[in-house]
Amino acid sequence: MRLTDLIIDPSTMRLELDIMELNNKAIVICNGKAKVADLPQHGETKIITHQGKVKRVKWDEGEEF
């Protein structure tokens, strides 16, 4: 899978990120969970929601000709 979990500190319920490490990434946060994925070089990344919650993340990639 492309999405990987980010660790949320359970004692403080805070998410700490080093933004210099997360270059060209998408971060999705919903229902107390946080996940990160690489963005494609050429394409679209769609976040699909249902009733205000993230249902799935879809990628549509292409290549320049």
C-alpha positions in Angstrom: 0.0 0.0 0.0 1.1 3.5 -0.6 -0.3 5.0 2.6 1.8 4.6 5.7 0.8 5.4 9.2 2.2 8.4 11.1 2.7 8.0 14.8 0.4 10.1 17.0 1.7 10.5 20.6 -1.1 8.8 22.7 -0.4 10.7 25.8 -0.8 14.2 24.2 -2.7 13.2 21.1 -0.4 15.3 19.1 1.3 14.7 15.7 4.8 16.1 15.3 6.3 16.2 11.8 9.6 17.3 10.3 8.4 19.1 7.2 11.9 18.9 5.6 11.6 15.1 5.6 8.1 15.1 4.1 8.9 16.8 0.7 6.4 15.9 -2.1 4.1 14.0 0.2 0.4 14.1 1.0 -0.8 13.8 4.6 -4.3 12.7 5.3 -5.8 13.0 8.8 -9.2 11.6 9.8 -10.8 9.9 12.9 -7.7 10.3 15.0 -5.5 8.6 12.4 -2.8 10.2 10.2 -1.3 8.7 7.1 1.2 9.9 4.5 1.9 8.9 0.9 4.2 10.0 -1.9 2.8 12.2 -4.6 3.2 10.9 -8.2 5.5 12.7 -10.6 2.7 13.2 -13.1 -0.9 12.5 -12.1 -3.7 13.1 -9.7 -4.3 12.1 -6.1 -7.9 12.1 -5.1 -9.2 11.9 -1.5 -12.7 10.4 -1.5 -14.9 11.2 1.4 -18.2 9.8 2.7 -20.3 11.5 5.4 -17.4 13.8 6.2 -14.9 11.0 6.7 -12.1 9.8 4.4 -13.2 6.7 2.6 -10.3 6.1 0.3 -7.4 7.7 -1.6 -7.1 7.1 -5.3 -4.1 7.7 -7.6 -4.3 8.3 -11.4 -0.8 8.4 -12.8 0.5 9.1 -16.2 3.8 9.6 -18.0 4.9 12.4 -20.4 5.3 11.3 -24.0 
